[in-house]
Amino acid sequence: MKAKMTKKRLAFLVIVASVSTGLVGVALATPSSGIVTAPVWARASFVDPVNIKFKIKGHGQEVIHVRDAQQTVVQEIVIAPGGHTGWHSHPGPVVVLVKSGALTFYSGEDGTCTSRTYSAGQAFIDSGQGHVHIARNEGSENLELWATYFDVPPIVPGVPGSGAFRIDALDPGVCVF
């Protein structure tokens, strides 16, 4: 009987610890602010196996290689002046097109909080794969972005969080906004 009570208590403690950890993560995540609209326009799975490779030249060279990419999602995002996406990452690479306004991008890996600004008509690639960042509209007009997310896991009915192309992250503490 004593062993049975110990197993029940252990199971109870594991459940309480799991729920507490999950709630702390939710409480410390940085939600977006000032998002006017963010409709998903399309979501599709590749019919044939697809490998995707991006080679980004500039500040050094980065190669992003995705083997057997899963789904692709296209989303339009409009952020009001002073708004932001919150700190987050993506499961795979993202091609971002700035349609109007200016996007100020901060990387969670940059301890100096140096930003990079992209203006209307410019595009860039976020590597995804756990790269934590925040996009901010520090201008005076709405910022409109079009994002194409690659290697998004499929939606599994009944599985919360499946199919996510955005993964909320904790504030890495590199910027003071």
TORPA-4810 file (N, C-alpha, C, O; in nm, 3 decimals):
<nodes>
NODE_1_0.082_-0.119_0.000_0.000_0.000_0.000_0.087_0.125_0.000_0.056_0.222_-0.069_M
NODE_2_0.196_0.123_0.079_0.283_0.238_0.086_0.348_0.266_-0.049_0.360_0.382_-0.088_K
NODE_3_0.390_0.162_-0.121_0.450_0.179_-0.254_0.349_0.239_-0.350_0.385_0.322_-0.433_A
NODE_4_0.223_0.198_-0.339_0.119_0.251_-0.426_0.100_0.401_-0.400_0.088_0.478_-0.495_K
NODE_5_0.099_0.443_-0.276_0.084_0.584_-0.243_0.203_0.663_-0.294_0.186_0.776_-0.341_M
NODE_6_0.323_0.607_-0.287_0.442_0.674_-0.334_0.434_0.695_-0.486_0.469_0.802_-0.534_T
NODE_7_0.388_0.596_-0.559_0.374_0.609_-0.704_0.270_0.715_-0.739_0.289_0.793_-0.832_K
NODE_8_0.161_0.718_-0.664_0.057_0.819_-0.689_0.112_0.958_-0.661_0.090_1.051_-0.738_K
NODE_9_0.184_0.971_-0.549_0.242_1.101_-0.514_0.344_1.144_-0.620_0.347_1.261_-0.660_R
NODE_10_0.426_1.051_-0.663_0.525_1.083_-0.765_0.457_1.127_-0.894_0.497_1.226_-0.956_L
NODE_11_0.354_1.055_-0.933_0.279_1.092_-1.055_0.218_1.230_-1.038_0.223_1.312_-1.130_A
NODE_12_0.162_1.258_-0.921_0.102_1.388_-0.893_0.208_1.498_-0.902_0.184_1.602_-0.964_F
NODE_13_0.324_1.476_-0.842_0.431_1.577_-0.844_0.481_1.602_-0.986_0.509_1.716_-1.021_L
NODE_14_0.491_1.497_-1.067_0.535_1.512_-1.206_0.434_1.597_-1.283_0.472_1.684_-1.361_V
NODE_15_0.305_1.571_-1.262_0.201_1.647_-1.330_0.205_1.793_-1.287_0.199_1.883_-1.371_I
NODE_16_0.215_1.818_-1.156_0.221_1.955_-1.105_0.343_2.027_-1.160_0.333_2.143_-1.201_V
NODE_17_0.458_1.962_-1.162_0.581_2.023_-1.214_0.567_2.054_-1.362_0.610_2.160_-1.408_A
NODE_18_0.507_1.963_-1.438_0.489_1.986_-1.582_0.398_2.104_-1.608_0.428_2.189_-1.691_S
NODE_19_0.287_2.109_-1.538_0.192_2.219_-1.557_0.256_2.350_-1.514_0.241_2.451_-1.582_V
NODE_20_0.327_2.350_-1.402_0.392_2.472_-1.353_0.495_2.521_-1.453_0.502_2.641_-1.481_S
NODE_21_0.576_2.431_-1.507_0.676_2.469_-1.606_0.609_2.527_-1.729_0.655_2.628_-1.782_T
NODE_22_0.503_2.467_-1.774_0.431_2.517_-1.891_0.373_2.655_-1.865_0.380_2.742_-1.952_G
NODE_23_0.317_2.677_-1.747_0.259_2.807_-1.715_0.366_2.914_-1.703_0.344_3.028_-1.745_L
NODE_24_0.482_2.880_-1.646_0.591_2.977_-1.636_0.636_3.015_-1.776_0.659_3.133_-1.802_V
NODE_25_0.649_2.919_-1.867_0.688_2.949_-2.005_0.589_3.041_-2.072_0.628_3.133_-2.143_G
NODE_26_0.460_3.017_-2.051_0.358_3.102_-2.109_0.366_3.241_-2.049_0.355_3.341_-2.121_V
NODE_27_0.385_3.250_-1.920_0.390_3.379_-1.853_0.511_3.461_-1.898_0.502_3.583_-1.905_A
NODE_28_0.622_3.396_-1.927_0.744_3.467_-1.964_0.758_3.487_-2.115_0.846_3.562_-2.158_L
NODE_29_0.676_3.422_-2.195_0.682_3.441_-2.339_0.647_3.585_-2.370_0.579_3.651_-2.291_A
NODE_30_0.692_3.634_-2.484_0.666_3.773_-2.519_0.564_3.779_-2.631_0.599_3.761_-2.748_T
NODE_31_0.437_3.803_-2.598_0.333_3.806_-2.700_0.350_3.927_-2.792_0.414_4.026_-2.757_P
NODE_32_0.292_3.916_-2.910_0.298_4.026_-3.006_0.211_4.142_-2.957_0.129_4.126_-2.867_S
NODE_33_0.230_4.257_-3.019_0.153_4.376_-2.985_0.134_4.459_-3.110_0.228_4.476_-3.188_S
NODE_34_0.014_4.510_-3.131_-0.010_4.598_-3.244_-0.026_4.526_-3.377_-0.013_4.588_-3.483_G
NODE_35_-0.052_4.396_-3.373_-0.077_4.323_-3.498_-0.219_4.358_-3.543_-0.316_4.328_-3.474_I
NODE_36_-0.228_4.421_-3.659_-0.358_4.462_-3.712_-0.429_4.343_-3.773_-0.548_4.322_-3.752_V
NODE_37_-0.355_4.265_-3.850_-0.410_4.146_-3.914_-0.296_4.051_-3.948_-0.183_4.094_-3.970_T
NODE_38_-0.326_3.922_-3.952_-0.224_3.823_-3.986_-0.288_3.699_-4.047_-0.269_3.588_-3.997_A
NODE_39_-0.364_3.716_-4.157_-0.428_3.599_-4.216_-0.329_3.507_-4.287_-0.232_3.552_-4.347_P
NODE_40_-0.356_3.379_-4.278_-0.281_3.280_-4.356_-0.355_3.266_-4.488_-0.474_3.232_-4.491_V
NODE_41_-0.285_3.293_-4.598_-0.348_3.289_-4.730_-0.342_3.152_-4.795_-0.429_3.117_-4.874_W
NODE_42_-0.239_3.076_-4.761_-0.226_2.943_-4.823_-0.139_2.854_-4.736_-0.048_2.900_-4.667_A
NODE_43_-0.169_2.724_-4.742_-0.090_2.622_-4.671_-0.097_2.498_-4.757_-0.206_2.454_-4.795_R
NODE_44_0.019_2.440_-4.788_0.020_2.323_-4.875_0.139_2.234_-4.844_0.243_2.279_-4.795_A
NODE_45_0.123_2.106_-4.875_0.230_2.007_-4.860_0.294_1.982_-4.996_0.226_1.983_-5.098_S
NODE_46_0.424_1.961_-4.997_0.492_1.925_-5.121_0.447_1.787_-5.164_0.438_1.696_-5.081_F
NODE_47_0.418_1.770_-5.293_0.373_1.641_-5.346_0.491_1.546_-5.358_0.481_1.428_-5.324_V
NODE_48_0.604_1.597_-5.406_0.725_1.517_-5.419_0.825_1.559_-5.311_0.818_1.671_-5.262_D
NODE_49_0.917_1.470_-5.272_1.020_1.507_-5.175_1.099_1.628_-5.227_1.142_1.630_-5.342_P
NODE_50_1.118_1.729_-5.139_1.185_1.851_-5.178_1.294_1.884_-5.077_1.270_1.884_-4.956_V
NODE_51_1.414_1.913_-5.128_1.522_1.967_-5.046_1.535_2.114_-5.083_1.530_2.149_-5.201_N
NODE_52_1.550_2.200_-4.983_1.561_2.343_-5.006_1.696_2.389_-4.953_1.737_2.352_-4.843_I
NODE_53_1.766_2.471_-5.033_1.895_2.525_-4.989_1.898_2.674_-5.018_1.877_2.717_-5.132_K
NODE_54_1.924_2.753_-4.915_1.944_2.897_-4.929_2.089_2.926_-4.893_2.139_2.878_-4.792_F
NODE_55_2.156_3.003_-4.976_2.292_3.047_-4.945_2.286_3.199_-4.935_2.261_3.267_-5.035_K
NODE_56_2.310_3.252_-4.816_2.299_3.395_-4.791_2.440_3.452_-4.779_2.518_3.414_-4.691_I
NODE_57_2.472_3.544_-4.870_2.603_3.610_-4.867_2.585_3.746_-4.804_2.475_3.801_-4.805_K
NODE_58_2.688_3.800_-4.750_2.678_3.932_-4.687_2.774_3.937_-4.571_2.895_3.943_-4.591_G
NODE_59_2.721_3.936_-4.451_2.805_3.935_-4.330_2.854_3.792_-4.309_2.801_3.721_-4.224_H
NODE_60_2.955_3.751_-4.386_2.995_3.612_-4.387_2.905_3.538_-4.483_2.846_3.600_-4.572_G
NODE_61_2.893_3.411_-4.468_2.804_3.333_-4.555_2.732_3.230_-4.470_2.793_3.160_-4.390_Q
NODE_62_2.601_3.222_-4.489_2.520_3.125_-4.417_2.451_3.035_-4.518_2.395_3.082_-4.617_E
NODE_63_2.457_2.906_-4.493_2.388_2.810_-4.579_2.280_2.742_-4.495_2.307_2.685_-4.390_V
NODE_64_2.157_2.750_-4.544_2.043_2.688_-4.477_1.999_2.573_-4.567_1.963_2.595_-4.682_I
NODE_65_2.003_2.453_-4.515_1.967_2.336_-4.595_1.856_2.259_-4.524_1.871_2.214_-4.410_H
NODE_66_1.744_2.246_-4.593_1.630_2.172_-4.540_1.613_2.047_-4.624_1.590_2.056_-4.745_V
NODE_67_1.623_1.931_-4.562_1.604_1.804_-4.632_1.459_1.759_-4.614_1.404_1.764_-4.504_R
NODE_68_1.399_1.717_-4.723_1.262_1.665_-4.722_1.166_1.762_-4.651_1.103_1.729_-4.551_D
NODE_69_1.157_1.881_-4.708_1.070_1.986_-4.651_0.927_1.937_-4.640_0.879_1.860_-4.724_A
NODE_70_0.860_1.982_-4.538_0.722_1.941_-4.514_0.626_2.039_-4.580_0.618_2.042_-4.703_Q
NODE_71_0.555_2.118_-4.503_0.457_2.210_-4.561_0.514_2.350_-4.579_0.616_2.387_-4.520_Q
NODE_72_0.445_2.428_-4.662_0.478_2.568_-4.684_0.353_2.649_-4.653_0.242_2.611_-4.688_T
NODE_73_0.373_2.763_-4.586_0.263_2.850_-4.545_0.293_2.991_-4.594_0.407_3.038_-4.584_V
NODE_74_0.191_3.060_-4.647_0.204_3.200_-4.688_0.111_3.283_-4.599_-0.007_3.252_-4.584_V
NODE_75_0.168_3.389_-4.540_0.092_3.473_-4.447_0.118_3.620_-4.476_0.230_3.660_-4.508_Q
NODE_76_0.013_3.700_-4.464_0.025_3.845_-4.469_0.017_3.896_-4.326_-0.070_3.853_-4.249_E
NODE_77_0.107_3.987_-4.288_0.109_4.040_-4.152_0.112_4.192_-4.160_0.197_4.249_-4.228_I
NODE_78_0.020_4.258_-4.091_0.019_4.403_-4.083_0.039_4.441_-3.937_-0.034_4.397_-3.849_V
NODE_79_0.141_4.525_-3.913_0.176_4.568_-3.778_0.163_4.720_-3.770_0.221_4.792_-3.851_I
NODE_80_0.087_4.768_-3.673_0.067_4.912_-3.653_0.195_4.977_-3.601_0.282_4.908_-3.547_A
NODE_81_0.208_5.109_-3.618_0.324_5.179_-3.562_0.339_5.149_-3.413_0.241_5.153_-3.338_P
NODE_82_0.461_5.119_-3.372_0.489_5.085_-3.233_0.464_4.939_-3.200_0.496_4.895_-3.089_G
NODE_83_0.409_4.863_-3.293_0.381_4.722_-3.269_0.502_4.633_-3.295_0.603_4.677_-3.348_G
NODE_84_0.488_4.508_-3.255_0.597_4.412_-3.273_0.542_4.270_-3.274_0.426_4.246_-3.238_H
NODE_85_0.626_4.177_-3.315_0.586_4.037_-3.324_0.604_3.961_-3.194_0.551_3.850_-3.181_T
NODE_86_0.675_4.017_-3.098_0.716_3.940_-2.980_0.834_3.852_-3.020_0.855_3.824_-3.138_G
NODE_87_0.910_3.810_-2.923_1.025_3.723_-2.951_0.973_3.586_-2.992_0.882_3.533_-2.928_W
NODE_88_1.027_3.531_-3.099_0.981_3.402_-3.151_1.086_3.342_-3.244_1.188_3.405_-3.273_H
NODE_89_1.059_3.221_-3.289_1.142_3.156_-3.391_1.049_3.080_-3.484_0.927_3.086_-3.470_S
NODE_90_1.106_3.009_-3.579_1.030_2.930_-3.676_1.096_2.794_-3.693_1.217_2.782_-3.672_H
NODE_91_1.019_2.690_-3.730_1.078_2.558_-3.745_1.171_2.547_-3.867_1.261_2.463_-3.868_P
NODE_92_1.149_2.630_-3.967_1.231_2.627_-4.089_1.253_2.768_-4.139_1.210_2.864_-4.076_G
NODE_93_1.321_2.782_-4.253_1.349_2.915_-4.307_1.222_2.989_-4.350_1.119_2.929_-4.382_P
NODE_94_1.233_3.123_-4.349_1.121_3.209_-4.386_1.172_3.315_-4.482_1.272_3.382_-4.455_V
NODE_95_1.104_3.332_-4.595_1.133_3.441_-4.687_1.033_3.551_-4.655_0.912_3.529_-4.661_V
NODE_96_1.085_3.670_-4.621_1.000_3.783_-4.579_1.012_3.894_-4.683_1.123_3.936_-4.718_V
NODE_97_0.898_3.942_-4.733_0.893_4.054_-4.826_0.825_4.171_-4.756_0.717_4.155_-4.700_L
NODE_98_0.887_4.287_-4.760_0.829_4.406_-4.698_0.753_4.480_-4.808_0.813_4.536_-4.900_V
NODE_99_0.620_4.480_-4.797_0.537_4.545_-4.898_0.526_4.696_-4.873_0.534_4.775_-4.967_K
NODE_100_0.509_4.736_-4.745_0.502_4.879_-4.713_0.553_4.900_-4.571_0.550_4.809_-4.488_S
NODE_101_0.600_5.022_-4.546_0.655_5.053_-4.416_0.800_5.006_-4.404_0.867_4.982_-4.505_G
NODE_102_0.846_4.995_-4.282_0.983_4.949_-4.256_0.982_4.853_-4.137_0.918_4.880_-4.036_A
NODE_103_1.053_4.744_-4.151_1.064_4.642_-4.046_1.201_4.656_-3.980_1.303_4.659_-4.049_L
NODE_104_1.203_4.666_-3.849_1.329_4.668_-3.775_1.343_4.533_-3.706_1.258_4.494_-3.626_T
NODE_105_1.451_4.462_-3.738_1.472_4.323_-3.699_1.583_4.315_-3.595_1.691_4.372_-3.615_F
NODE_106_1.558_4.246_-3.486_1.657_4.226_-3.379_1.676_4.075_-3.359_1.578_4.001_-3.351_Y
NODE_107_1.799_4.031_-3.350_1.831_3.890_-3.327_1.857_3.866_-3.180_1.926_3.945_-3.114_S
NODE_108_1.803_3.758_-3.128_1.825_3.721_-2.989_1.967_3.676_-2.962_2.009_3.666_-2.847_G
NODE_109_2.043_3.648_-3.069_2.182_3.602_-3.055_2.280_3.719_-3.049_2.398_3.699_-3.020_E
NODE_110_2.232_3.841_-3.076_2.317_3.959_-3.078_2.312_4.028_-2.943_2.214_4.096_-2.912_D
NODE_111_2.414_4.013_-2.865_2.419_4.070_-2.731_2.425_4.222_-2.729_2.410_4.282_-2.623_G
NODE_112_2.447_4.287_-2.846_2.455_4.433_-2.851_2.322_4.496_-2.893_2.312_4.619_-2.898_T
NODE_113_2.222_4.415_-2.922_2.090_4.463_-2.964_2.099_4.552_-3.089_2.028_4.652_-3.099_C
NODE_114_2.183_4.515_-3.181_2.196_4.589_-3.306_2.081_4.548_-3.398_2.052_4.429_-3.413_T
NODE_115_2.016_4.647_-3.457_1.902_4.617_-3.544_1.943_4.623_-3.690_2.047_4.678_-3.726_S
NODE_116_1.858_4.567_-3.773_1.871_4.578_-3.918_1.733_4.617_-3.969_1.633_4.554_-3.934_R
NODE_117_1.727_4.722_-4.051_1.599_4.771_-4.100_1.582_4.735_-4.247_1.673_4.751_-4.328_T
NODE_118_1.463_4.685_-4.279_1.425_4.650_-4.416_1.309_4.738_-4.456_1.210_4.749_-4.382_Y
NODE_119_1.320_4.801_-4.572_1.217_4.895_-4.621_1.130_4.831_-4.726_1.158_4.722_-4.776_S
NODE_120_1.021_4.902_-4.761_0.929_4.855_-4.865_1.007_4.819_-4.991_1.095_4.893_-5.035_A
NODE_121_0.973_4.705_-5.048_1.040_4.657_-5.169_1.161_4.569_-5.141_1.220_4.516_-5.235_G
NODE_122_1.199_4.554_-5.016_1.313_4.468_-4.981_1.265_4.335_-4.926_1.154_4.324_-4.875_Q
NODE_123_1.350_4.235_-4.937_1.320_4.101_-4.885_1.443_4.048_-4.811_1.556_4.093_-4.834_A
NODE_124_1.418_3.952_-4.722_1.529_3.887_-4.652_1.485_3.747_-4.612_1.368_3.712_-4.621_F
NODE_125_1.582_3.668_-4.569_1.556_3.531_-4.526_1.594_3.517_-4.380_1.705_3.552_-4.339_I
NODE_126_1.499_3.466_-4.301_1.527_3.428_-4.163_1.558_3.280_-4.165_1.483_3.202_-4.224_D
NODE_127_1.665_3.239_-4.102_1.708_3.100_-4.108_1.614_3.002_-4.040_1.616_2.882_-4.070_S
NODE_128_1.531_3.052_-3.948_1.443_2.960_-3.875_1.527_2.869_-3.787_1.630_2.911_-3.736_G
NODE_129_1.482_2.747_-3.771_1.558_2.644_-3.697_1.605_2.693_-3.561_1.720_2.673_-3.523_Q
NODE_130_1.514_2.759_-3.487_1.546_2.801_-3.352_1.606_2.939_-3.341_1.641_2.979_-3.230_G
NODE_131_1.622_3.015_-3.450_1.677_3.150_-3.444_1.574_3.245_-3.383_1.477_3.281_-3.449_H
NODE_132_1.595_3.285_-3.257_1.502_3.370_-3.184_1.523_3.516_-3.227_1.636_3.564_-3.232_V
NODE_133_1.413_3.584_-3.257_1.420_3.722_-3.304_1.288_3.794_-3.277_1.189_3.733_-3.237_H
NODE_134_1.288_3.926_-3.300_1.168_4.007_-3.289_1.170_4.106_-3.406_1.275_4.159_-3.442_I
NODE_135_1.053_4.129_-3.464_1.038_4.229_-3.570_0.952_4.341_-3.513_0.847_4.315_-3.452_A
NODE_136_0.996_4.465_-3.533_0.925_4.579_-3.476_0.892_4.681_-3.585_0.966_4.695_-3.682_R
NODE_137_0.780_4.749_-3.568_0.746_4.861_-3.655_0.778_4.987_-3.577_0.699_5.033_-3.495_N
NODE_138_0.895_5.043_-3.602_0.938_5.164_-3.532_0.907_5.288_-3.614_0.952_5.398_-3.580_E
NODE_139_0.830_5.272_-3.722_0.794_5.384_-3.808_0.661_5.445_-3.770_0.605_5.414_-3.664_G
NODE_140_0.609_5.532_-3.858_0.485_5.604_-3.830_0.369_5.557_-3.918_0.260_5.613_-3.911_S
NODE_141_0.392_5.455_-4.000_0.285_5.400_-4.083_0.277_5.249_-4.063_0.371_5.188_-4.012_E
NODE_142_0.166_5.189_-4.103_0.154_5.044_-4.091_0.265_4.975_-4.169_0.306_5.020_-4.275_N
NODE_143_0.313_4.865_-4.113_0.412_4.779_-4.177_0.338_4.658_-4.232_0.269_4.589_-4.158_L
NODE_144_0.352_4.633_-4.362_0.289_4.516_-4.423_0.397_4.422_-4.473_0.483_4.460_-4.553_E
NODE_145_0.391_4.298_-4.425_0.487_4.194_-4.463_0.414_4.078_-4.529_0.296_4.053_-4.500_L
NODE_146_0.482_4.010_-4.616_0.435_3.882_-4.668_0.544_3.782_-4.635_0.660_3.801_-4.672_W
NODE_147_0.507_3.674_-4.567_0.604_3.574_-4.524_0.569_3.438_-4.584_0.453_3.397_-4.583_A
NODE_148_0.671_3.371_-4.635_0.655_3.233_-4.682_0.742_3.146_-4.593_0.865_3.156_-4.593_T
NODE_149_0.676_3.060_-4.517_0.743_2.972_-4.420_0.766_2.836_-4.486_0.674_2.778_-4.544_Y
NODE_150_0.887_2.787_-4.476_0.920_2.655_-4.532_0.944_2.555_-4.420_0.983_2.592_-4.309_F
NODE_151_0.922_2.429_-4.450_0.944_2.318_-4.358_0.859_2.328_-4.232_0.907_2.306_-4.120_D
NODE_152_0.733_2.363_-4.252_0.637_2.370_-4.142_0.582_2.229_-4.119_0.544_2.162_-4.214_V
NODE_153_0.578_2.183_-3.993_0.522_2.050_-3.968_0.372_2.049_-4.000_0.305_2.151_-3.985_P
NODE_154_0.321_1.936_-4.043_0.179_1.929_-4.076_0.090_1.940_-3.952_0.133_1.912_-3.840_P
NODE_155_-0.033_1.981_-3.975_-0.133_1.987_-3.868_-0.180_1.844_-3.840_-0.218_1.771_-3.932_I
NODE_156_-0.177_1.806_-3.714_-0.226_1.675_-3.673_-0.352_1.698_-3.589_-0.344_1.754_-3.480_V
NODE_157_-0.468_1.655_-3.639_-0.592_1.677_-3.564_-0.581_1.624_-3.421_-0.536_1.512_-3.398_P
NODE_158_-0.623_1.707_-3.327_-0.622_1.666_-3.187_-0.489_1.687_-3.116_-0.478_1.659_-2.997_G
NODE_159_-0.386_1.735_-3.189_-0.255_1.758_-3.127_-0.231_1.909_-3.119_-0.201_1.972_-3.221_V
NODE_160_-0.243_1.965_-3.000_-0.223_2.110_-2.985_-0.082_2.151_-3.029_0.016_2.083_-2.999_P
NODE_161_-0.073_2.262_-3.099_0.058_2.313_-3.141_0.113_2.250_-3.268_0.213_2.297_-3.321_G
NODE_162_0.049_2.144_-3.317_0.100_2.084_-3.440_0.076_2.182_-3.555_-0.022_2.256_-3.553_S
NODE_163_0.162_2.181_-3.652_0.148_2.269_-3.767_0.193_2.411_-3.743_0.172_2.498_-3.828_G
NODE_164_0.255_2.436_-3.628_0.296_2.573_-3.594_0.410_2.621_-3.684_0.508_2.550_-3.703_A
NODE_165_0.395_2.742_-3.738_0.503_2.802_-3.817_0.567_2.917_-3.739_0.663_2.979_-3.786_F
NODE_166_0.515_2.945_-3.622_0.572_3.044_-3.531_0.581_2.980_-3.393_0.485_2.919_-3.345_R
NODE_167_0.696_2.994_-3.329_0.718_2.936_-3.197_0.753_3.050_-3.102_0.861_3.109_-3.111_I
NODE_168_0.662_3.081_-3.009_0.688_3.188_-2.913_0.813_3.156_-2.832_0.841_3.040_-2.802_D
NODE_169_0.889_3.261_-2.798_1.014_3.242_-2.723_1.019_3.340_-2.607_0.949_3.441_-2.606_A
NODE_170_1.102_3.308_-2.510_1.126_3.396_-2.398_1.213_3.513_-2.445_1.291_3.499_-2.539_L
NODE_171_1.198_3.627_-2.381_1.282_3.742_-2.410_1.426_3.703_-2.373_1.453_3.671_-2.258_D
NODE_172_1.518_3.705_-2.471_1.656_3.665_-2.441_1.734_3.768_-2.357_1.846_3.743_-2.314_P
NODE_173_1.672_3.884_-2.333_1.734_3.983_-2.247_1.845_4.063_-2.313_1.927_4.122_-2.243_G
NODE_174_1.850_4.066_-2.446_1.957_4.139_-2.515_1.918_4.282_-2.548_2.005_4.363_-2.578_V
NODE_175_1.790_4.314_-2.544_1.743_4.449_-2.578_1.654_4.502_-2.466_1.587_4.426_-2.396_C
NODE_176_1.655_4.633_-2.451_1.567_4.698_-2.355_1.470_4.784_-2.436_1.507_4.892_-2.484_V
NODE_177_1.348_4.736_-2.451_1.249_4.812_-2.527_1.152_4.875_-2.430_1.059_4.944_-2.472_F
</nodes>
